[in-house]
Amino acid sequence: MNTRELLKSLSSSTGVSGYEYIYSSLIKKAFEQYCDFVNQDSMGNVIGVIRSKKDNPYKVMLAAHMDEIGLMVKEIDEKGFIRFTNIGGVDHRILLGQEVMVHGKESIYGVIGAKPPHLQAPEDTDKAVKMEDMAIDAGFSAEKVKEIINIGDIITFHSMPLELMNSYLCGKSLDDRAGIIVLIECLKELQTMKTDVEVYAVATVQEEVGTRGAVVSSYHINPDIGIAVDVCHGETPDASKDETFSTGKGPVITIGANIHPKLSKRLTDIAKEYNISYQIDVEPGNTGTDAWAIQVTRSGIPTLLLSFPLRYMHTTVETINFNDIVNTGKLLAFFIRKLEGELEELLCY
């Protein structure tokens, strides 16, 4: 399976925060093609390692999160309608009319219904419906629903990946399963390169609810450099140009307090050397990504954040340009290749 098809498979898989184990075998299998060793820690992070032949080699950790936002069953009423709450940053404005899968003893289809405009009071027509006022209709009686579904069962959006024109792909949970593909593209490139650093590719869990997987995996690995790979906001007609980046124009290199300045400078130099188009993101504080968790692990880890633009974040139609994924993976690999013998100088202030 090529990486484009693998991304489609990952996108359509179920794995909300805390339940990533449902599909983690797909990632383990993909990592095994390019890594010397793959394991899964007690929290669920999938870790692939490319070993070094050197004694006490430098260690580089790459992290992209494998969880997705979703919903959880909160109540089943007397008519069989399913009330729910959110897992992660779900925008309640996109929920009405969505098709979902409720994962109980078996997975069942449902829809989040909406009151027709004909039945709405005039003062309500321009108001967003609150999540607590919504319900899922699975078409079953209350008795049947309760046979299959329990309070606390997870709910995912039923949205299949869609190929658009000019290398664009859309679907759910491309934040950050497209980042997993970046790691795989990097690992694939490293197969053709010689490097003496040890590489840890980590598909982290529970990023959407607090970067928890990155906390424990970076503490365990204790890398010399940590590199988080995540999405940033792609340009759209309704979004500020100051906060978005152009899809199809290459990876986005972050600079700011969360980022080691010499490493970000080296990353831009490598991009120029290999003629990889790149963009710059200025983040003065917490980036809100795995990079923040990695940087403050143990006594501090020199950290980078490498992103790629994604449109319509935290919706069921997240959209990326696949060329950005490939080029981000290549930039990572070239950066790692050039590290040998230079880390001590790079990491000092």
C-alpha positions as CSV (number, residue, x, y, z in Angstrom):
1,M,0.0,0.0,0.0
2,N,1.5,3.4,-1.0
3,T,1.4,6.2,1.5
4,R,-1.5,8.0,-0.2
5,E,-3.7,4.9,0.1
6,L,-2.4,4.4,3.7
7,L,-3.5,7.9,4.6
8,K,-7.0,7.1,3.3
9,S,-7.0,4.0,5.5
10,L,-5.8,5.9,8.5
11,S,-8.3,8.7,8.0
12,S,-11.3,6.3,7.9
13,S,-10.1,4.4,11.0
14,T,-11.6,4.7,14.5
15,G,-9.3,6.1,17.1
16,V,-10.5,9.0,19.3
17,S,-8.3,10.1,22.2
18,G,-7.9,7.2,24.7
19,Y,-9.1,4.6,22.1
20,E,-6.3,4.7,19.6
21,Y,-5.5,1.0,20.2
22,I,-8.5,0.2,18.0
23,Y,-6.5,0.9,14.8
24,S,-2.9,1.2,16.1
25,S,-1.9,-2.1,14.4
26,L,-2.1,-0.3,11.0
27,I,0.6,2.1,12.2
28,K,2.8,-0.6,13.7
29,K,2.6,-2.6,10.4
30,A,3.6,0.5,8.4
31,F,6.5,1.4,10.8
32,E,7.8,-2.2,10.6
33,Q,8.6,-1.8,6.9
34,Y,11.2,0.9,7.7
35,C,12.3,0.4,11.3
36,D,14.6,-2.1,13.0
37,F,12.3,-2.4,16.0
38,V,8.7,-1.4,16.7
39,N,6.9,-1.5,20.1
40,Q,3.9,0.0,21.8
41,D,4.2,1.4,25.3
42,S,1.8,1.1,28.2
43,M,-0.1,4.2,27.2
44,G,-0.5,3.2,23.6
45,N,2.2,5.2,21.8
46,V,3.6,3.3,18.8
47,I,7.4,3.7,18.6
48,G,9.5,2.7,15.6
49,V,13.3,2.8,16.0
50,I,16.0,3.0,13.4
51,R,19.1,1.7,15.3
52,S,22.5,3.3,15.0
53,K,25.7,1.2,14.9
54,K,27.6,3.8,17.0
55,D,28.0,3.4,20.7
56,N,25.9,6.0,22.7
57,P,24.5,7.6,19.5
58,Y,22.6,10.9,19.4
59,K,18.8,10.3,19.5
60,V,16.2,12.1,17.5
61,M,12.5,11.7,18.3
62,L,9.8,12.4,15.7
63,A,6.3,12.7,17.0
64,A,2.9,12.9,15.3
65,H,-0.3,12.2,17.1
66,M,-2.6,9.4,16.1
67,D,-5.8,10.3,17.9
68,E,-8.8,12.1,16.6
69,I,-11.6,14.3,18.1
70,G,-14.9,12.5,18.6
71,L,-17.9,12.1,20.8
72,M,-19.0,9.9,23.7
73,V,-22.4,8.6,24.8
74,K,-23.8,10.5,27.7
75,E,-27.5,9.4,27.9
76,I,-30.1,7.2,26.1
77,D,-33.6,8.7,26.5
78,E,-36.9,6.9,26.7
79,K,-37.4,7.2,22.9
80,G,-34.0,5.8,22.0
81,F,-32.3,9.1,21.2
82,I,-28.6,9.2,22.2
83,R,-27.3,12.2,24.0
84,F,-23.5,12.8,23.8
85,T,-20.6,14.9,24.9
86,N,-17.3,15.7,23.1
87,I,-13.8,14.2,23.3
88,G,-11.3,16.9,22.2
89,G,-12.1,20.2,20.5
90,V,-15.3,19.5,18.6
91,D,-17.0,22.6,17.1
92,H,-20.7,22.2,17.9
93,R,-21.6,24.3,14.8
94,I,-20.6,21.4,12.5
95,L,-22.5,18.7,14.2
96,L,-26.1,19.2,12.9
97,G,-26.8,16.8,10.0
98,Q,-23.6,14.7,10.5
99,E,-23.6,11.0,10.0
100,V,-21.9,9.1,12.8
101,M,-20.9,5.6,14.0
102,V,-21.7,4.7,17.6
103,H,-19.3,2.0,18.7
104,G,-20.9,-0.3,21.3
105,K,-21.2,-4.1,21.3
106,E,-21.4,-3.5,17.6
107,S,-21.0,-0.4,15.6
108,I,-24.2,1.2,14.4
109,Y,-25.0,4.1,12.1
110,G,-26.7,7.2,13.4
111,V,-27.5,10.8,12.4
112,I,-27.4,14.0,14.4
113,G,-30.7,15.4,13.5
114,A,-31.7,19.0,13.2
115,K,-35.1,20.7,13.8
116,P,-36.4,21.8,10.4
117,P,-36.5,25.6,9.9
118,H,-40.3,25.4,9.5
119,L,-40.6,24.4,13.2
120,Q,-38.1,26.9,14.6
121,A,-39.1,30.1,16.3
122,P,-38.0,33.1,14.4
123,E,-35.6,34.2,17.2
124,D,-33.8,30.8,17.0
125,T,-33.1,30.7,13.3
126,D,-29.8,32.6,13.6
127,K,-28.5,30.8,16.7
128,A,-26.2,27.8,16.9
129,V,-27.7,24.8,18.6
130,K,-25.8,23.7,21.8
131,M,-24.3,20.3,21.9
132,E,-26.4,19.4,25.0
133,D,-29.5,20.1,23.0
134,M,-28.6,17.6,20.2
135,A,-29.2,13.9,19.9
136,I,-28.3,11.0,17.7
137,D,-31.0,9.0,15.9
138,A,-30.0,5.4,15.2
139,G,-33.5,4.3,14.2
140,F,-33.9,1.9,17.0
141,S,-36.2,1.7,20.0
142,A,-34.8,2.6,23.4
143,E,-34.8,-1.1,24.4
144,K,-32.8,-2.1,21.3
145,V,-30.3,0.8,21.6
146,K,-29.6,-0.2,25.2
147,E,-28.9,-3.7,24.2
148,I,-26.1,-2.5,21.9
149,I,-24.9,0.8,23.4
150,N,-23.7,1.7,26.9
151,I,-23.0,5.0,28.5
152,G,-19.4,5.9,27.7
153,D,-19.2,4.3,24.3
154,I,-17.4,6.3,21.7
155,I,-18.8,7.9,18.7
156,T,-16.9,8.8,15.5
157,F,-17.9,10.8,12.4
158,H,-18.8,8.7,9.4
159,S,-16.8,10.5,6.7
160,M,-14.8,8.7,3.9
161,P,-11.7,10.2,2.3
162,L,-12.3,12.1,-0.9
163,E,-9.8,12.8,-3.7
164,L,-10.0,16.4,-5.0
165,M,-8.1,17.9,-7.9
166,N,-4.4,18.8,-8.0
167,S,-3.1,16.5,-5.3
168,Y,-5.7,17.6,-2.7
169,L,-7.2,15.0,-0.3
170,C,-9.9,15.6,2.2
171,G,-11.5,13.6,5.1
172,K,-11.7,13.3,8.8
173,S,-8.8,13.1,11.2
174,L,-6.1,14.2,8.8
175,D,-5.1,16.2,11.9
176,D,-2.8,14.5,12.5
177,R,-2.9,11.2,10.6
178,A,-1.3,13.0,7.7
179,G,1.5,13.7,10.2
180,I,1.9,9.9,10.6
181,I,2.4,9.7,6.9
182,V,5.1,12.5,7.1
183,L,7.0,10.2,9.6
184,I,6.7,7.3,7.2
185,E,7.9,9.4,4.2
186,C,10.9,10.4,6.4
187,L,11.6,6.8,7.4
188,K,11.4,5.8,3.8
189,E,13.9,8.4,2.7
190,L,16.3,7.5,5.5
191,Q,16.5,4.0,4.0
192,T,18.6,5.4,1.2
193,M,20.7,7.7,3.4
194,K,23.6,7.0,5.8
195,T,23.3,8.5,9.2
196,D,24.7,7.5,12.6
197,V,22.0,9.1,14.7
198,E,19.3,6.9,16.2
199,V,15.8,7.8,15.1
200,Y,12.6,7.2,17.1
201,A,9.4,7.7,15.2
202,V,6.5,8.0,17.6
203,A,2.7,7.9,16.8
204,T,1.6,9.6,20.0
205,V,-1.8,9.2,21.8
206,Q,-4.1,11.7,23.4
207,E,-2.7,14.9,21.9
208,E,-6.2,16.3,21.5
209,V,-6.9,16.1,25.2
210,G,-3.5,17.4,26.5
211,T,-0.4,16.1,24.6
212,R,-0.3,13.2,27.1
213,G,1.3,10.6,24.8
214,A,4.2,13.0,24.0
215,V,4.8,13.6,27.7
216,V,5.4,9.9,28.5
217,S,7.2,8.9,25.3
218,S,9.6,11.8,25.3
219,Y,10.3,11.1,29.0
220,H,11.1,7.4,28.2
221,I,13.2,8.1,25.1
222,N,14.9,11.2,26.5
223,P,16.1,12.3,23.0
224,D,18.8,14.8,22.2
225,I,16.4,16.5,19.8
226,G,12.6,16.3,19.6
227,I,10.6,17.2,16.5
228,A,6.9,17.4,16.5
229,V,5.0,17.1,13.2
230,D,1.5,18.5,13.1
231,V,-0.9,20.6,11.1
232,C,-1.3,24.3,10.9
233,H,-4.1,26.4,9.4
234,G,-4.4,26.4,5.6
235,E,-5.6,29.5,3.8
236,T,-9.4,29.9,3.2
237,P,-11.4,32.9,2.0
238,D,-12.9,33.4,5.4
239,A,-9.7,33.2,7.5
240,S,-7.1,35.9,8.3
241,K,-3.9,35.7,6.1
242,D,-1.9,36.5,9.2
243,E,-2.9,33.1,10.8
244,T,-2.9,30.8,7.8
245,F,-0.5,29.3,5.3
246,S,-0.7,28.3,1.7
247,T,-1.4,24.7,0.8
248,G,0.9,23.3,-1.9
249,K,3.8,25.6,-1.0
250,G,5.7,23.4,1.3
251,P,6.2,22.7,5.0
252,V,5.9,25.3,7.7
253,I,8.9,25.9,10.1
254,T,7.9,27.3,13.5
255,I,10.1,29.8,15.3
256,G,9.4,31.1,18.9
257,A,9.9,30.3,22.5
258,N,8.8,26.6,22.2
259,I,11.5,26.1,19.5
260,H,15.3,25.8,19.7
261,P,16.6,28.8,17.6
262,K,19.7,27.1,16.2
263,L,17.7,24.1,15.2
264,S,15.1,26.1,13.4
265,K,17.8,28.0,11.6
266,R,19.5,24.8,10.5
267,L,16.1,23.5,9.3
268,T,15.6,26.5,7.1
269,D,19.2,26.2,5.8
270,I,18.6,22.6,4.8
271,A,15.3,23.5,3.0
272,K,17.2,26.1,1.0
273,E,20.1,23.7,0.3
274,Y,17.7,21.1,-1.1
275,N,15.4,23.6,-2.9
276,I,12.4,22.6,-0.7
277,S,9.8,25.5,-0.5
278,Y,9.0,26.4,3.0
279,Q,7.0,28.9,5.1
280,I,7.6,30.4,8.5
281,D,5.2,30.4,11.4
282,V,5.9,32.8,14.4
283,E,4.6,31.4,17.7
284,P,5.7,33.5,20.7
285,G,4.4,31.1,23.3
286,N,2.9,27.6,23.7
287,T,2.4,26.1,20.2
288,G,-0.4,23.8,21.6
289,T,1.2,20.8,20.0
290,D,3.4,17.8,21.1
291,A,6.3,20.2,20.8
292,W,5.4,21.9,24.0
293,A,5.3,18.6,25.9
294,I,8.6,17.5,24.5
295,Q,10.4,20.7,25.2
296,V,9.7,20.7,28.9
297,T,10.3,16.9,29.5
298,R,12.9,16.0,32.1
299,S,15.5,18.8,32.2
300,G,14.5,20.2,28.8
301,I,14.8,18.9,25.3
302,P,15.8,21.0,22.2
303,T,12.7,21.0,20.1
304,L,11.4,21.7,16.7
305,L,7.9,22.0,15.2
306,L,7.5,21.2,11.6
307,S,3.9,21.6,10.2
308,F,2.0,21.4,7.0
309,P,-1.1,23.5,6.1
310,L,-4.6,21.9,6.6
311,R,-7.9,23.6,5.7
312,Y,-11.0,23.3,7.8
313,M,-9.3,21.9,11.0
314,H,-11.5,19.8,13.3
315,T,-14.2,19.2,10.7
316,T,-15.0,16.1,8.7
317,V,-13.6,17.6,5.5
318,E,-10.1,18.5,6.6
319,T,-8.1,19.1,3.4
320,I,-4.4,18.8,2.6
321,N,-2.2,18.9,-0.4
322,F,-0.4,15.6,-0.5
323,N,2.8,17.2,-2.0
324,D,3.2,19.1,1.3
325,I,3.2,15.7,3.1
326,V,5.9,14.3,0.8
327,N,8.1,17.4,1.0
328,T,7.8,17.7,4.8
329,G,9.0,14.1,5.1
330,K,11.9,14.7,2.8
331,L,12.9,17.9,4.7
332,L,12.9,15.9,8.0
333,A,15.1,13.1,6.4
334,F,17.6,15.6,5.0
335,F,17.8,17.4,8.4
336,I,18.5,14.1,10.2
337,R,21.1,13.1,7.7
338,K,23.1,16.3,8.3
339,L,23.1,16.0,12.1
340,E,26.0,13.6,12.4
341,G,28.9,15.2,14.2
342,E,27.2,18.6,14.5
343,L,24.8,18.2,17.4
344,E,27.1,19.4,20.2
345,E,27.6,22.8,18.4
346,L,24.0,23.1,17.4
347,L,22.6,22.5,20.9
348,C,24.7,24.9,22.9
349,Y,23.6,28.5,23.5
